[in-house]
């Protein structure tokens, strides 16, 4: 059993689902963003929610591409390629993570 293929495939399907949700619901989907849903409704209108949703959608689709490539290559070449794909995904993921909500959303201020 190829665990790397399974892990990369499942993660890419989950992120594809999230990307589709953000693509369909656009700025309405920003309520699902961690930290942004804690901001009051009055403060939320000072942020560009359309851009925020588009950026997160694009991030999800980039993650899908990275993990799908890892899944395909781990299935056909070597199971160890999935580890490389997950490491690349983690690097891309943590590049955009902010623990402070002010810092995370300041680039979306209107």
ZADO-601778 format. One line per 8 residues: number of its first residue (from 1); their letters; for each residue x, z negated, y of N, C-alpha, C, CB. Coordinates in nm, 2 decimals. Glycine has a CB too. Layout:
! residues N
NUM	A	X,Z,Y,X,Z,Y,X,Z,Y,X,Z,Y ~ ...;
//
This chain:
! residues 110
1	XXXXXXXX	0.08,0.00,-0.12,0.00,0.00,0.00,0.09,0.00,0.12,-0.10,-0.12,0.00 ~ 0.06,0.08,0.22,0.14,0.10,0.34,0.08,0.01,0.45,0.14,0.25,0.38 ~ 0.13,-0.11,0.47,0.08,-0.20,0.57,0.10,-0.15,0.71,0.14,-0.34,0.55 ~ 0.21,-0.08,0.73,0.24,-0.03,0.87,0.13,0.07,0.91,0.37,0.03,0.87 ~ 0.09,0.16,0.82,-0.01,0.26,0.84,-0.14,0.19,0.87,-0.02,0.36,0.73 ~ -0.18,0.09,0.80,-0.30,0.02,0.82,-0.31,-0.05,0.95,-0.33,-0.08,0.70 ~ -0.20,-0.12,0.99,-0.19,-0.19,1.11,-0.20,-0.10,1.23,-0.06,-0.27,1.12 ~ -0.12,0.01,1.23,-0.12,0.10,1.34,-0.26,0.17,1.35,-0.01,0.21,1.33;
9	XXXXXXXX	-0.31,0.21,1.24,-0.44,0.28,1.24,-0.55,0.19,1.30,-0.48,0.32,1.10 ~ -0.56,0.06,1.25,-0.66,-0.03,1.30,-0.65,-0.05,1.45,-0.66,-0.16,1.22 ~ -0.53,-0.08,1.49,-0.51,-0.11,1.63,-0.54,0.01,1.72,-0.36,-0.15,1.66 ~ -0.50,0.13,1.67,-0.53,0.25,1.75,-0.68,0.28,1.76,-0.46,0.37,1.69 ~ -0.76,0.25,1.65,-0.90,0.26,1.65,-0.97,0.16,1.75,-0.96,0.25,1.51 ~ -0.92,0.04,1.75,-0.97,-0.06,1.84,-0.95,-0.02,1.98,-0.91,-0.20,1.81 ~ -0.83,0.02,2.01,-0.80,0.05,2.15,-0.87,0.18,2.19,-0.65,0.07,2.17 ~ -0.89,0.27,2.10,-0.97,0.39,2.13,-1.11,0.35,2.17,-0.97,0.49,2.01;
17	XXXXXXXX	-1.17,0.26,2.09,-1.30,0.21,2.13,-1.31,0.15,2.27,-1.35,0.11,2.02 ~ -1.21,0.07,2.30,-1.20,0.01,2.43,-1.18,0.11,2.54,-1.09,-0.10,2.44 ~ -1.10,0.21,2.51,-1.08,0.32,2.61,-1.21,0.40,2.63,-0.97,0.41,2.56 ~ -1.28,0.42,2.53,-1.41,0.49,2.54,-1.51,0.41,2.62,-1.47,0.53,2.41 ~ -1.51,0.28,2.60,-1.60,0.20,2.68,-1.57,0.20,2.83,-1.59,0.05,2.63 ~ -1.44,0.20,2.86,-1.40,0.20,3.00,-1.42,0.34,3.06,-1.25,0.16,3.02 ~ -1.41,0.45,2.98,-1.43,0.58,3.02,-1.58,0.61,3.05,-1.38,0.69,2.92 ~ -1.67,0.55,2.97,-1.81,0.57,2.99,-1.87,0.49,3.10,-1.89,0.54,2.85;
25	XXXXXXXX	-1.84,0.36,3.10,-1.90,0.27,3.19,-1.83,0.26,3.33,-1.91,0.13,3.13 ~ -1.71,0.31,3.34,-1.63,0.32,3.46,-1.62,0.18,3.53,-1.69,0.42,3.56 ~ -1.66,0.17,3.65,-1.64,0.04,3.72,-1.73,-0.08,3.67,-1.67,0.06,3.87 ~ -1.83,-0.04,3.60,-1.92,-0.15,3.54,-1.84,-0.22,3.42,-2.05,-0.09,3.48 ~ -1.74,-0.16,3.37,-1.67,-0.21,3.26,-1.56,-0.31,3.30,-1.60,-0.10,3.17 ~ -1.54,-0.32,3.43,-1.44,-0.41,3.48,-1.47,-0.56,3.46,-1.41,-0.39,3.63 ~ -1.60,-0.59,3.43,-1.64,-0.72,3.39,-1.57,-0.77,3.27,-1.79,-0.73,3.38 ~ -1.52,-0.68,3.18,-1.45,-0.71,3.06,-1.31,-0.74,3.08,-1.47,-0.60,2.96;
33	XXXXXXXX	-1.25,-0.72,3.20,-1.11,-0.75,3.22,-1.09,-0.90,3.24,-1.07,-0.67,3.35 ~ -1.00,-0.95,3.16,-0.97,-1.09,3.17,-0.92,-1.13,3.30,-0.87,-1.13,3.06 ~ -0.97,-1.24,3.36,-0.93,-1.28,3.49,-1.02,-1.23,3.60,-0.79,-1.25,3.52 ~ -1.06,-1.10,3.59,-1.14,-1.04,3.69,-1.29,-1.09,3.68,-1.14,-0.88,3.68 ~ -1.33,-1.12,3.56,-1.46,-1.17,3.54,-1.48,-1.31,3.59,-1.50,-1.17,3.39 ~ -1.37,-1.38,3.62,-1.37,-1.52,3.68,-1.38,-1.52,3.83,-1.25,-1.59,3.64 ~ -1.36,-1.40,3.89,-1.37,-1.39,4.03,-1.52,-1.38,4.07,-1.29,-1.26,4.09 ~ -1.55,-1.44,4.18,-1.69,-1.44,4.22,-1.74,-1.29,4.26,-1.72,-1.53,4.34;
41	XXXXXXXX	-1.87,-1.27,4.25,-1.92,-1.14,4.28,-1.89,-1.09,4.42,-2.07,-1.13,4.26 ~ -1.89,-1.19,4.51,-1.86,-1.15,4.65,-1.71,-1.10,4.67,-1.88,-1.27,4.74 ~ -1.62,-1.17,4.60,-1.48,-1.13,4.60,-1.46,-1.00,4.53,-1.39,-1.24,4.55 ~ -1.53,-0.97,4.42,-1.51,-0.85,4.34,-1.53,-0.72,4.43,-1.60,-0.85,4.23 ~ -1.61,-0.73,4.53,-1.64,-0.60,4.60,-1.52,-0.57,4.69,-1.76,-0.62,4.69 ~ -1.42,-0.65,4.71,-1.30,-0.62,4.78,-1.19,-0.55,4.70,-1.24,-0.75,4.84 ~ -1.22,-0.53,4.57,-1.13,-0.46,4.49,-1.18,-0.32,4.45,-1.11,-0.54,4.36 ~ -1.09,-0.23,4.43,-1.13,-0.09,4.39,-1.15,-0.09,4.24,-1.01,0.01,4.43;
49	XXXXXXXX	-1.27,-0.12,4.20,-1.31,-0.13,4.06,-1.30,0.00,3.98,-1.45,-0.19,4.04 ~ -1.32,0.11,4.05,-1.31,0.24,3.98,-1.17,0.27,3.94,-1.36,0.35,4.08 ~ -1.07,0.24,4.03,-0.93,0.26,4.00,-0.88,0.16,3.89,-0.84,0.24,4.13 ~ -0.93,0.04,3.90,-0.90,-0.06,3.80,-0.94,-0.02,3.66,-0.96,-0.20,3.84 ~ -1.06,0.03,3.65,-1.12,0.08,3.53,-1.04,0.20,3.48,-1.27,0.11,3.54 ~ -1.01,0.29,3.57,-0.94,0.41,3.53,-0.80,0.38,3.48,-0.93,0.51,3.65 ~ -0.73,0.29,3.54,-0.60,0.25,3.50,-0.60,0.18,3.36,-0.53,0.15,3.60 ~ -0.70,0.09,3.34,-0.71,0.03,3.21,-0.75,0.13,3.10,-0.81,-0.09,3.21;
57	XXXXXXXX	-0.83,0.22,3.13,-0.87,0.33,3.04,-0.75,0.41,3.00,-0.98,0.42,3.09 ~ -0.67,0.44,3.10,-0.54,0.52,3.07,-0.45,0.44,2.99,-0.48,0.57,3.20 ~ -0.44,0.31,3.01,-0.35,0.22,2.94,-0.39,0.22,2.79,-0.34,0.08,2.99 ~ -0.52,0.21,2.77,-0.57,0.21,2.63,-0.54,0.34,2.56,-0.72,0.18,2.63 ~ -0.56,0.45,2.63,-0.53,0.58,2.56,-0.38,0.60,2.54,-0.59,0.69,2.65 ~ -0.30,0.55,2.62,-0.15,0.55,2.60,-0.12,0.47,2.47,-0.07,0.50,2.72 ~ -0.18,0.35,2.46,-0.16,0.27,2.35,-0.20,0.34,2.22,-0.23,0.13,2.36 ~ -0.32,0.41,2.23,-0.37,0.48,2.11,-0.27,0.58,2.07,-0.51,0.54,2.14;
65	XXXXXXXX	-0.21,0.66,2.16,-0.12,0.76,2.13,0.00,0.70,2.06,-0.08,0.84,2.25 ~ 0.06,0.60,2.12,0.18,0.53,2.06,0.15,0.49,1.92,0.22,0.41,2.15 ~ 0.04,0.42,1.90,0.01,0.36,1.76,-0.04,0.47,1.67,-0.10,0.26,1.78 ~ -0.10,0.57,1.71,-0.14,0.68,1.62,-0.02,0.76,1.57,-0.24,0.78,1.69 ~ 0.08,0.78,1.66,0.20,0.85,1.62,0.27,0.76,1.52,0.29,0.87,1.74 ~ 0.27,0.63,1.54,0.33,0.53,1.45,0.26,0.53,1.31,0.33,0.39,1.50 ~ 0.13,0.54,1.32,0.05,0.55,1.19,0.08,0.67,1.11,-0.10,0.54,1.22 ~ 0.08,0.79,1.18,0.11,0.91,1.11,0.25,0.92,1.05,0.09,1.03,1.20;
73	XXXXXXXX	0.35,0.88,1.13,0.49,0.88,1.09,0.51,0.78,0.98,0.58,0.86,1.20 ~ 0.45,0.66,0.99,0.47,0.57,0.88,0.40,0.61,0.75,0.41,0.43,0.92 ~ 0.30,0.69,0.76,0.23,0.74,0.64,0.31,0.84,0.57,0.09,0.79,0.67 ~ 0.37,0.93,0.65,0.44,1.05,0.59,0.59,1.03,0.57,0.42,1.17,0.67 ~ 0.65,0.94,0.66,0.80,0.93,0.65,0.84,0.80,0.59,0.86,0.95,0.79 ~ 0.82,0.69,0.67,0.86,0.56,0.63,0.77,0.45,0.69,1.01,0.53,0.66 ~ 0.75,0.35,0.61,0.67,0.24,0.66,0.73,0.17,0.78,0.64,0.14,0.54 ~ 0.86,0.17,0.79,0.94,0.10,0.89,0.91,0.16,1.03,1.08,0.10,0.86;
81	XXXXXXXX	0.86,0.29,1.04,0.84,0.35,1.16,0.72,0.28,1.23,0.80,0.50,1.14 ~ 0.63,0.22,1.16,0.52,0.14,1.22,0.57,0.02,1.30,0.42,0.09,1.11 ~ 0.68,-0.04,1.25,0.74,-0.15,1.32,0.79,-0.10,1.45,0.85,-0.22,1.24 ~ 0.86,0.01,1.45,0.91,0.07,1.58,0.80,0.10,1.67,0.99,0.20,1.55 ~ 0.69,0.16,1.62,0.57,0.19,1.71,0.51,0.06,1.77,0.47,0.26,1.63 ~ 0.50,-0.04,1.69,0.44,-0.17,1.74,0.54,-0.23,1.84,0.42,-0.27,1.63 ~ 0.67,-0.22,1.82,0.76,-0.27,1.92,0.75,-0.20,2.05,0.91,-0.27,1.87 ~ 0.74,-0.06,2.05,0.72,0.02,2.17,0.59,-0.02,2.23,0.72,0.17,2.13;
89	XXXXXXXX	0.48,-0.04,2.16,0.35,-0.08,2.21,0.37,-0.21,2.28,0.25,-0.08,2.10 ~ 0.44,-0.31,2.22,0.45,-0.44,2.28,0.53,-0.43,2.42,0.53,-0.53,2.19 ~ 0.63,-0.35,2.42,0.70,-0.33,2.55,0.61,-0.27,2.66,0.82,-0.24,2.52 ~ 0.54,-0.17,2.62,0.44,-0.11,2.72,0.33,-0.21,2.76,0.38,0.02,2.66 ~ 0.29,-0.29,2.66,0.18,-0.38,2.69,0.23,-0.49,2.78,0.13,-0.45,2.56 ~ 0.34,-0.55,2.75,0.39,-0.67,2.83,0.44,-0.62,2.97,0.50,-0.74,2.76 ~ 0.47,-0.49,2.99,0.51,-0.44,3.12,0.40,-0.46,3.22,0.55,-0.29,3.11 ~ 0.27,-0.46,3.17,0.16,-0.46,3.26,0.09,-0.60,3.26,0.06,-0.36,3.23;
97	XXXXXXXX	0.13,-0.69,3.19,0.07,-0.82,3.18,0.12,-0.91,3.29,0.09,-0.89,3.04 ~ 0.02,-0.98,3.36,0.05,-1.07,3.46,-0.03,-1.20,3.43,0.01,-1.02,3.61 ~ 0.04,-1.31,3.44,-0.03,-1.44,3.42,-0.10,-1.49,3.54,0.08,-1.55,3.38 ~ -0.06,-1.45,3.66,-0.13,-1.49,3.78,-0.23,-1.38,3.82,-0.03,-1.51,3.90 ~ -0.36,-1.42,3.83,-0.47,-1.32,3.85,-0.45,-1.25,3.99,-0.60,-1.38,3.84 ~ -0.40,-1.33,4.09,-0.38,-1.27,4.22,-0.28,-1.15,4.21,-0.33,-1.37,4.32 ~ -0.17,-1.18,4.14,-0.06,-1.07,4.13,-0.12,-0.96,4.04,0.06,-1.14,4.06 ~ -0.20,-0.99,3.94,-0.25,-0.88,3.86,-0.34,-0.79,3.93,-0.32,-0.95,3.74;
105	XXXXXX	-0.42,-0.83,4.03,-0.52,-0.75,4.09,-0.48,-0.71,4.23,-0.65,-0.82,4.09 ~ -0.37,-0.75,4.28,-0.34,-0.72,4.42,-0.32,-0.57,4.45,-0.21,-0.80,4.46 ~ -0.28,-0.49,4.36,-0.27,-0.35,4.38,-0.40,-0.28,4.39,-0.18,-0.29,4.27 ~ -0.51,-0.35,4.36,-0.64,-0.29,4.36,-0.72,-0.34,4.48,-0.72,-0.32,4.24 ~ -0.66,-0.41,4.57,-0.73,-0.46,4.69,-0.77,-0.34,4.78,-0.65,-0.56,4.77 ~ -0.89,-0.34,4.84,-0.93,-0.23,4.93,-0.87,-0.25,5.06,-1.08,-0.22,4.93;
//
